[in-house]
Amino acid sequence: MKGEAVKPLKTAFILIVCLAVIGLSCGKNEKKQLEAKKLTVVTTLFPLYDFAKNIGGQYADVSLLLPPGVESHGFEPRPEDIVRINKADAFIYTGKHMEPWAEKILKSIDNRGLIVVDSGTGIKHIEEDGHDHKQGKVEQEMDPHIWLDFGNAQKMVDNMLEGFIKADAANADAYRKNAEQYKTMLSDLDNKFREGLASCSTKYFIHGGHYTFGYMARRYGLNYISAYRGFSPDSEPSAKRLAELVKKMKKHNAEYIFYEELVSPRVADTIAKETGAALLQLHAAHNITKEEWDSGVTFAGLMEQTLSNLKTGMKCK
């Protein structure tokens, strides 16, 4: 009798164990299927990487084309980068003014199913007249740093969201929810800048680099002066231009001269020595260093650092 009573218990135990094993196996398979179905997204600049990572969430595998530490303006894709784009489901870039190489590369891509997102679509660019001394022509140059206006950044998120949904309609609701949450964060960041820069002793900030922060200055009513008149860090300021900046620093009693990430602060340092000013970094987030990458920095975190330094430099309450 005892033996007969034990048999059903054994059978039930074995059944439970089997079901558990099957459940674990199913769980692993579901996880593998989820990983296999992840959208593969390649982005060019760090802001786009951060935007896309937040929109995609668990459904996307987002990568950054720029290696950490590489300055973005002079970047040229390597053969392996082109292979990565060719294998991706979606490719996201800022626009032809920031990545002039993108359209040429895309013409050679074999992947006909690749979703290409120009995140700057519909955004009005700041323009500057650039004089070509060799040809005697005046050409219009567009400021590519559109993400530094957080209103523009929200439009970029909308453009990217469209690309995500086009590439993976099955997870459209999740992408929409993630995009809205990220836009709310950008709106909060915008308010922090507006409030933080509202009561400064001066509205001037002088930057010993290329013209990068025009969008940010325009949004918050600041007067921005850069050492390089153009939008490329490859240009060099003349001795006359440096003398003008030293004069402006003294005129506005500027105690700080700003420099940017991943570009030598040589010009800012020269001005600092002439005026007794201290150096402060403004991070435009084009790209990040290896140390920043390893620490998991975010676009919002970099912008809050920039806000903090702007408030110090312009003596904001």
C-alpha positions in Angstrom: 0.0 0.0 0.0 2.8 2.4 1.0 4.6 1.7 -2.3 1.4 2.3 -4.3 0.9 5.7 -2.5 4.4 6.8 -3.3 4.1 6.1 -7.1 1.6 9.0 -7.7 3.8 11.3 -5.8 6.8 10.3 -7.8 4.9 10.7 -11.0 3.6 14.2 -10.0 7.2 15.3 -9.0 8.6 14.1 -12.3 5.8 15.9 -14.1 6.5 19.2 -12.2 10.3 18.9 -13.0 9.6 18.2 -16.6 7.2 21.2 -16.9 9.8 23.4 -15.2 12.5 22.3 -17.6 10.2 22.9 -20.6 9.4 26.3 -19.1 13.0 27.2 -18.8 13.7 26.0 -22.3 10.8 28.1 -23.6 12.1 31.1 -21.7 15.5 30.7 -23.2 14.0 30.3 -26.7 11.8 33.4 -26.2 14.9 35.4 -25.1 16.8 34.2 -28.1 13.9 35.1 -30.4 13.8 38.6 -28.8 17.5 39.1 -29.4 17.3 37.8 -32.9 14.4 40.1 -33.7 16.2 43.3 -32.4 16.3 46.1 -34.8 19.9 46.9 -35.8 20.5 50.7 -35.9 23.7 52.5 -36.8 24.0 56.2 -35.8 26.7 58.7 -36.7 27.1 61.1 -33.7 26.7 60.7 -30.0 23.5 62.7 -29.6 21.8 60.5 -32.3 23.1 57.4 -30.5 21.6 58.5 -27.2 18.3 59.5 -28.8 18.0 56.2 -30.7 19.0 54.1 -27.8 16.2 55.6 -25.7 13.6 55.3 -28.5 14.6 51.7 -29.3 14.8 50.5 -25.7 14.8 46.7 -25.5 13.7 46.2 -29.1 16.8 47.8 -30.8 20.5 47.2 -30.9 21.9 50.7 -31.4 25.6 51.4 -32.3 27.7 54.5 -32.7 29.7 54.8 -36.0 32.2 57.3 -34.5 34.9 55.6 -32.4 35.2 57.2 -29.0 37.7 60.0 -29.0 37.4 60.8 -32.7 36.5 64.4 -33.7 33.4 64.3 -35.8 33.9 67.0 -38.4 36.9 65.3 -40.0 35.6 61.7 -39.7 35.6 59.6 -42.9 34.0 56.1 -42.7 36.3 53.1 -43.0 35.4 50.0 -45.2 34.2 48.2 -42.1 31.9 51.1 -41.2 30.3 50.8 -44.6 29.8 47.1 -44.1 28.1 47.8 -40.7 25.7 50.3 -42.4 25.0 47.8 -45.2 24.0 45.1 -42.7 21.8 47.4 -40.5 18.1 47.7 -40.5 18.3 51.5 -40.1 20.9 54.2 -40.5 20.5 57.6 -38.8 22.6 60.7 -39.5 22.3 64.4 -38.7 22.1 65.7 -42.3 24.3 66.5 -45.3 25.8 69.6 -43.6 27.2 67.6 -40.7 28.0 64.3 -42.5 28.7 65.3 -46.1 30.0 61.8 -46.8 26.7 60.1 -45.9 24.9 60.6 -49.2 27.8 59.4 -51.2 28.2 56.3 -49.0 24.4 55.5 -49.2 24.5 55.4 -53.0 26.9 52.5 -52.8 24.9 50.5 -50.2 23.4 47.2 -51.5 20.9 46.8 -48.7 17.7 48.0 -50.5 15.7 47.4 -47.3 17.8 49.8 -45.2 15.8 52.6 -43.6 17.7 55.9 -43.9 16.8 58.7 -41.5 18.0 62.2 -42.0 17.2 63.4 -38.5 17.5 67.1 -39.5 14.6 66.9 -41.9 12.3 70.0 -41.6 14.7 71.9 -39.3 15.7 75.4 -40.3 19.5 75.8 -40.1 21.5 78.9 -39.1 23.2 80.3 -42.1 26.5 82.2 -42.4 28.1 83.8 -45.5 31.5 82.3 -46.2 33.8 84.2 -48.5 35.9 82.1 -50.9 39.0 84.2 -51.4 40.4 82.1 -54.2 37.3 82.3 -56.4 35.9 85.6 -55.2 32.6 84.0 -54.4 30.4 84.2 -51.4 28.8 80.9 -50.5 26.2 80.1 -47.9 27.4 77.8 -45.1 24.9 76.0 -42.8 25.5 75.4 -39.1 25.1 71.7 -38.6 25.0 71.7 -34.8 21.2 71.5 -34.7 20.9 69.3 -31.7 22.1 72.1 -29.4 18.6 73.7 -29.7 16.5 71.3 -27.6 13.4 72.2 -29.6 15.3 70.9 -32.7 16.4 67.9 -30.7 12.7 67.0 -30.1 12.0 67.3 -33.9 15.0 65.0 -34.5 13.5 62.5 -32.1 10.2 62.7 -34.1 12.1 62.1 -37.4 13.9 59.1 -35.8 10.7 57.7 -34.4 9.2 57.6 -37.9 12.2 55.6 -39.1 11.9 53.1 -36.2 8.2 52.5 -36.9 8.9 52.1 -40.6 11.6 49.5 -39.9 9.6 47.7 -37.2 5.9 48.4 -37.1 5.2 45.5 -34.7 6.8 47.5 -31.8 5.5 50.9 -32.9 3.6 51.5 -29.6 6.7 50.9 -27.5 8.8 53.2 -29.7 6.1 56.0 -29.5 6.0 55.7 -25.7 9.8 55.8 -25.4 10.1 58.8 -27.7 7.5 60.7 -25.7 9.4 60.0 -22.5 12.6 61.2 -24.1 11.0 64.3 -25.5 9.7 65.1 -22.0 13.3 64.8 -20.7 14.5 67.2 -23.4 11.7 69.7 -22.5 12.8 69.5 -18.9 16.4 70.1 -19.9 15.2 73.1 -22.0 13.5 74.6 -18.9 16.7 74.0 -16.8 18.7 76.0 -19.3 16.0 78.8 -19.6 15.8 79.2 -15.8 19.5 78.7 -15.2 20.6 81.4 -17.7 17.8 83.9 -16.9 19.7 85.9 -14.3 23.3 86.1 -15.4 25.6 89.1 -14.9 26.5 89.0 -18.6 24.9 87.6 -21.7 28.2 87.2 -23.4 30.3 84.0 -23.7 33.5 83.7 -25.7 34.6 80.4 -27.1 38.1 79.7 -28.4 37.0 77.3 -31.0 34.8 76.9 -34.2 31.3 78.3 -34.3 29.4 75.5 -32.4 27.0 77.0 -29.9 24.9 79.3 -32.2 21.7 77.4 -31.7 22.0 77.3 -28.0 22.8 81.0 -27.8 19.9 81.9 -30.0 17.4 79.8 -28.0 18.4 81.4 -24.7 19.0 85.0 -25.9 22.8 84.9 -25.4 25.6 86.7 -27.2 28.0 84.1 -28.5 31.5 84.9 -30.0 33.8 82.2 -31.4 37.4 82.4 -32.4 36.7 80.6 -35.7 34.1 82.2 -37.9 33.3 79.0 -39.7 31.6 75.8 -38.6 34.7 73.6 -39.0 37.4 73.2 -36.4 40.0 72.9 -39.1 39.9 76.7 -39.8 42.5 78.9 -38.0 41.8 82.3 -36.6 44.0 85.1 -37.8 46.2 87.3 -35.5 43.7 90.1 -36.1 40.8 87.9 -34.9 42.7 86.8 -31.8 43.4 90.5 -31.0 39.7 91.3 -31.4 38.8 88.5 -29.0 41.3 89.7 -26.4 39.7 93.1 -26.7 36.2 91.7 -26.3 37.2 89.7 -23.3 38.5 92.8 -21.6 35.5 94.9 -22.6 33.0 92.4 -21.1 35.2 91.7 -18.1 35.1 88.0 -19.0 36.9 85.8 -16.4 36.5 82.6 -18.4 37.3 81.5 -22.0 35.5 78.4 -23.2 36.9 75.4 -25.2 35.2 72.4 -26.6 35.6 68.6 -26.4 38.0 66.6 -28.5 39.6 69.8 -30.0 42.9 71.2 -28.8 42.3 74.2 -26.5 45.4 75.9 -27.9 43.6 79.1 -29.1 41.5 79.4 -25.9 44.8 79.0 -23.9 46.5 81.7 -25.9 43.6 84.1 -25.2 43.6 83.1 -21.5 47.3 83.9 -21.2 46.7 87.4 -22.7 43.7 88.2 -20.5 44.3 86.2 -17.3 41.1 84.3 -17.8 40.5 80.7 -16.8 39.5 77.9 -19.1 36.1 76.1 -19.0 34.8 73.3 -21.2 31.5 73.5 -23.1 30.6 70.0 -24.3 28.7 70.0 -27.6 28.4 66.2 -27.5 29.5 65.6 -31.1 31.4 62.6 -29.7 32.8 61.4 -26.3 36.0 60.1 -25.0 36.8 56.5 -24.2 36.5 57.3 -20.5 33.1 58.9 -21.0 31.9 56.0 -23.1 33.0 53.5 -20.4 31.3 55.5 -17.7 28.0 55.5 -19.5 27.5 59.2 -20.0 24.3 60.5 -21.5 23.4 63.4 -23.7 21.4 65.0 -20.9 24.3 64.6 -18.5 26.7 66.3 -20.9 24.3 69.1 -21.4 23.9 69.7 -17.7 27.7 69.9 -17.4 27.6 72.5 -20.1 24.9 74.5 -18.4 26.9 74.4 -15.1 30.0 75.8 -16.8 27.9 78.4 -18.7 26.4 79.6 -15.4 29.9 79.9 -13.9 31.4 81.7 -16.9 28.5 84.2 -17.2 28.1 84.6 -13.4 24.6 83.4 -13.2 22.7 83.3 -9.9 
